[in-house]
Amino acid sequence: MKSENLSEDVIVRKHIKLVRGVARRFYLVGAEQEDVIQEGMIGLLKAVREYKDESGASFETFATLCIKRQILKAVNIANRQKSSPLNLAESLEFIENGNYNSVAGKFIICSSPEDEIIDKEKDKSRKEKMAKLLSPMEKKVLKYYLEGQSYGEIAGNLSLTKKSIDNAIQRIKKKLDTKK
């Protein structure tokens, strides 16, 4: 059990940059950027515990999806009008200890089993769509982009120009547009 926790710890430390790269593209109402990063870390821990090598996807790809999904879940919950009283609520224990701050917001992350099943189906559908529609170069560009790398870094990794990376990302967005 201890070696399992140690290996999880090593994997998490190795992928902190990935979490920060994904998190920097999101804003959580009433929270600081570190809160968004913490949500991403929760997603990374879920990825570490749920990843199966037989799935065909690399760990980084799977982890990126888990991180993004966890952050998006927090953002969606924070933005819901019906959740606004909860977002501004404080625990009774917190108030009783004299630490009450009416401005501080609390975000509760929860999902129903139905939401989890729907999310898994959507992920499966997206993966199938990507496998069919994207060229090998576009898949590489997308992988680096989801890791939070800049156009310049991606261009350097693939020995391409920034413009060709931008064009590839635009093609990817058009191909994966979910409104179609």
Secondary structure, DSSP 8 states (H G I E B T S, - for coil): -HHHHHHHHHHHHHTHHHHHHHHTT---TTS-HHHHHHHHHHHHHHHHHH--GGGSS-HHHHHHHHHHHHHHHHHHHHH-GGGHHHHT---HHHHHTT---TT---------HHHHHHHHHHHHHHHHHHHHH--HHHHHHHHHHHTT--HHHHHHHHT--HHHHHHHHHHHHHHT-TT-
